[in-house]
Amino acid sequence: MIRKLFGVFLMSGACLGAATAQALPDGPLRMLVPFSAGGSTDILARLMAKEMGDALGRTIVVENKPGAEGFIAARDLKNAAPDGRTIMMVTTSVYAINPAIFTNIPYKPSEDFSTISMVASSPNVFLAPADSALGSIGDLVKSAGVKPDNISYATGATMHLLNAKWLESMSKTQMVSVPYKGSAAAYPDLVSGRVEYMVDQPLSSMALIKEGKLKVLAVTSQDRWSQLPDVPTVVEQGFPDFVTTSWWAILAPNGTPEATAKQLYDAAQQALQNSEIKARVQQLGADVSAFSFEDGRKFTAAELEKWHSIAKDAGVKMD
């Protein structure tokens, strides 16, 4: 009897393993990136694609589809077959901020996408030139209060703009937004002092911070961030609700079978346990995420609601 039960157990395990192995269709996978090659999102995508591919025994090809605030890549993912062949490395801006501020947008995250795995996250940082007289959020607000055009800030993405506009709303000040084509284009003017400040993610700015070319006025986490422990939070500086996060996640088209989604999640988690990836993510200026499959989905849903609320408070809406 014991032998029979053991045999049944082995057969059940073999069947389960075979079913899991067949969750993904044969052939290579695509990982879409909504930005150009060489940026922080692209770097994360390539790190994850290599390790996930090894875990799955598949090749994962990274495809950069920049332009239109991430709309092009998001639309491609929306229209892809929900079979696990096509996934995307997404950011806070593409997933949660764009739907909150754009009137016309070709996708609805809650309807068109399925969260596979959180990858990394970090607070945002308020940055100023190293030799700026500004030393805190209080200095920034005080200077902006002198006259509406006294302070200018760089914006290279919707995330930069919405964080800055939210501070304007909370502090009842007016500042001048100076648009750029991405963070890389904005930093020369920020470093030289042509603009007074910028809100960005550490993944884009950490190298300049470490080189002493920029200083950090505040971080947007609830508590002080372990990578910049001496920098006070915006919360500490008088704005108790000002907490925002930049994060990266892997999505699949909505309708992707749960078995396939969980196989991709398991591969992502295996990749995130790699010590080299952990070290590289931290070096870039972020922290590896540790969400369960279900909690990752809850988190992205909550972020949609949060950024809609922030956009409403800040009065930001675009066509």
N, C-alpha and C positions, 0 to 999 in steps of 0.2 A: 504493500500500500504506500509506504513511504517513497519507494522507488518510483511508483506511478505518479505521485504528487510532485516529486522532484522533476520528473520528466515533463510534466505539464507546465511547471514553473519555467523550465528552460525554454520550452517551445513558445510560451507566452512572451518571455523576454526577447527571444529571437524575432518574433513577429513585431513587437513594439519597436525594436531597433530597426527592423526593415522599414516599418511605417515611417519612422522619424527620418531615416535616410532618404526616403522617397518624397518627403514633404516639399523639397525644392525640386523644380524641374532640372533636367540635365542642361549643361552648358554654362558659359560664363554669366556673371551678374554685372549690372551697371550700378555705380554709385554716383548720382548726380550731385554737383556742387553748384550752387547758385551764384558763385563769384569767380573771378579770374584765378588762374593758377598762381601760387606763391603766397597767397594770403593765409590768415590764420585758419579759416574754415577749410581751405584746400589742404593745408598741412595736416590738420586733424583727420580729414577724410582719407588721405593717403596712408597715414599711420594705421587707421582702422581697417581700411580695405585690405592691406597686406596681411594683418593678423587674423582678421575674420576669414579671409580667403583660405589661409592655412588651416584654420579650425574646421572649415566646411569642406576642405579638399577641392575648392573651386577657385577660379580666377575672378577677382572683382576689379572691373575696369572703372577708373575714375573719369567722369566726363564733366568738364567745366562748361556751364551754360550761364555765363554772366549776362547782366543787363536787366533793365526795367525793374529795379528793386527786388530781384529774385523771382519776378512773375514768370519768366521764361522757363526756368527749371521747374518751378512749382506746377506750371501747366503741363509740362512734359510728364511729371510724376502722376498728376491727376489722370492723364489720358493713358498711362501705361497699364498693361494687363496686371491684375492683382494676383500674380502667381509667385512673387518673390524675386523675380528676375531684375526688377528695377527698384532701387531704394535711393534715398537722398539724405545727405548731411544737411540739416536745417539749423538755422539760428533763431534766436528770439525775435529778431526783426521780421524775418520772412514768415514765421509761423504765427506770432502773436501781435506784433506791432503794426505790420502792414494792414491786416484786416481791421484794426482799430482806427486807423486814420485815413485810409483810402476809400473813397466812395465807390469807385469802380475797380473791382479786383476780380481776376479770372478764377479764383478758387475760394473754397470755404474749408478751412482746416478741419473743423469738426465733422464735416460731411465727406470730404475728399481724401483725407489722410488717416493713417493708423500709426500711432507711435510704437516703434519697435524697441528702442533703447535710448535712455539718456546717456550722454557721453562725457561731457565736462561742463563746468560752470565756474563763474567768478562774479564778484561784485563789479560794478562799474566804478570808474575813477574820475574825479574832477581834476583836470590837469592845467597847469599854468607854466609859463616859461621859468626856467631855473632862477633867473634874476628878477622875476616879477616882484612888485611890492605887495601883491596879494599873498596872504598866508593862510587864509581860512575862508570858509563859506560866508562867515560874517563880514569879512573884508569885501568879498565879492558883492554881497547884497548892499552893503553900505555905499560902495562906490557906484553901483547901479542906481541907487536911490538919489544920487546927486542930480543926474539928468538922464533921460531915457536912452540916449545914444552913447553913454559914457563907457559901457562895456560891450565888447563884441565877442562872439564865440563861434568856433568853427563847427560845421556840421557836414559830415561826409556820408551819413546814413540816417535813416529814420530814428534809430535808437539814440543817436547823438541829439537830434532835434527834440525828441519827446522828453528826454531827461531834462534838457535845458529849459524847455517850455514849462515843464512841471515845476521847476524851481522858481521861474518867473511868477507862475500862478500862486504858489505857496507864499512867496515873499512879497507879492504885490509890487513887483518891479517890472520894468521893460528893458530889454537888452536887444542887441542887434545880431541876428543870425547871418553868418557868412557861409554860403554853401560851397562845398568842394566835391570833387568826384572821388570820394572815398577818403579813408584815414591817411593813406600814404601821401595824397596830394595836400592834405591839410597841415601835416606836421611841420614842414619847413616854415610856414608862416606862424605856427604856434611857437616853435622853438625861438624864432627871431623876434617874437613879440608883436607881430602885425595884428594878431588877434589876442585877446586877453586870456581866454580859457577854452577848454573843450571837455566834453564828457565822452569817454571812450572805454573800451574794455582793455584790461591789462594785456591780453594776448597781442594786441596791436601796439601797445605803448611800453611794455615792460623793459625792452632793450634801451629805449631813450631815458627811462627812469633810472635804470642802473648806470647808464653812462653819465648821469648828472645833467642832462640837457632839459629835463622836465622835472617839476616837483608836483607832488600829489597833495591837493588841498583837502580831499575827503574821499572816503570809499562809501559805496551805497549799500553795504550789507547791514544787517540788524546789529551785529556785534563786530568788533574789530577783526580784520582779516589776517590770518596767520602769515601770509606772505608779505604783508605790510603792517606789522603789528604796532608801529609807532604812529600810524596815520589815523586820526579820529574819523568816525563815521559822520554822515550827514545828520543822522539821528542825534548823536552827541552834540552837534552844533546847532540844535534848536528846531529841527524839523522831524518830529518823531515818526511820521508816516512815510518818510522818504526812504524806501527800501526797494531797490531794483536789482535784477540779476541778469547777466548775460549767460546764455547757455547754448549748448549744441546737442542735437539729438538726431537719431536716425529714424526716418519715416518710410513707410511703404504705402502704396495705394490702398484706400479703403476697400474692404472686401477681401483682402488677403487672408487666406485660411489661418486659423489660430495655430495649427500645427506648424505651418510655415513661419508665421510671425515669431513663435517661440523658438524655433530652430535658429532664426536669425538673432533673436535676443541672446540665446545661449552662446552663440559665436561672438557676439559683441562683448558679453561679459567675460568670456575667456580672453579676448583681446585686452580688455581693460585691467585684467590681472597681471598682464605682462609688465615686468619691472621697468623695462626700457620705455614703454608707453607712459607709465605713471611718471617716470622721471622727466620725460620729454614734455608732457602736458604741464607739469609744474614749472619746468624751465620756461615754457612759453608764457606762463602767467595765469594758470587756471588750476582747478582741482578736478580730479577724476570723479565722476558721479557714481553713486552706489544705490540707485533706485531698483526696486523689484519691477518686474514686468507690469504689474497692475499699478503700482505707485507712479511709474513713469507716465502712464496714461492719465492718471489723476492730476499729476503736476502740470502737464501741458494744457489740460482742460482748464485748470485754475488760472494759468498764465493768460489764456485768452480773455477770461473775465477781468483779470487784474488790469491788463493793458487797455482794455476798452474803458475801464473806469478812469485810469490815468489820463487817457486821451480826452475824455469828457471833461475832467477837472481842469486840464491844461488848455482846453478850447482848441485842440488841433484837429483839423479835418482837411483833407486834400482831395482833388478830383482824380 
